[in-house]
Amino acid sequence: MAQLNDIDYNSMSDDKLALLLGEFIKHHRIERNLSQDELAVAAGLSRPTISLMERGKSMSLNSIIRVLRVLDVLYVFDSLRVPQQLSPLEMLKIQEKQRKHSSHKKV
């Protein structure tokens, strides 16, 4: 079985990526022993919407987030985080605040 890092997502069609997301949702729904109806009610969606999602069809971002939240898998957003970086101006301010020389203790 190929490892996740071996998958070339860029070469996959949009439909294939949507199907991959649908399979992910279905897997975690079943793993949590939820029916499509139960997931739909908990996410505030209709059962047909869940069915369509699991088949890689008709998914709004808002609906995806609702479903992922109910399934407790929002960790998928970890890879979307942009590392916080200091601007050059902020770096300069920090450097200015740092001590320039060590002080000697007077005896």
C-alpha positions, -999 to +999 in steps of 0.1 A: +000+000+000+013+034-009+021+058+019+003+091+021+034+110+012+036+090-021+003+104-034+006+131-060-024+152-053-016+176-080-021+150-107-055+140-093-086+154-109-110+175-088-135+147-089-110+122-076-100+146-048-136+151-039-141+113-038-110+110-016-126+135+009-159+116+007-142+083+015-125+100+044-158+113+058-175+079+053-146+060+070-147+083+101-185+082+102-185+044+103-155+043+127-177+064+151-206+040+145-228+068+132-255+064+105-258+089+078-290+101+095-272+106+128-243+125+112-267+147+093-287+156+124-256+163+144-241+185+116-274+202+108-275+188+073-298+165+054-291+128+050-290+131+012-263+158+016-242+133+037-248+107+010-237+130-017-206+140+003-195+104+008-198+099-030-176+130-036-205+151-049-220+185-039-199+197-010-198+232+003-169+242+025-193+251+053-209+217+051-176+199+051-165+219+082-197+210+100-192+173+092-155+172+101-164+190+134-190+163+143-165+136+134-139+152+155-113+153+127-107+190+124-070+181+127-070+179+089-067+216+089-032+214+106-016+211+072-032+244+062-017+265+089+008+291+078+037+295+102+037+328+119+068+348+110+081+381+123+083+410+100+117+426+095+105+456+115+094+434+144+128+416+143+146+450+145+125+460+175+133+428+193+170+432+186+170+468+199+155+456+232+181+429+237+212+439+257+241+450+236+268+444+262+272+424+294+275+444+325+302+438+351+293+436+387+310+461+410+326+446+440 
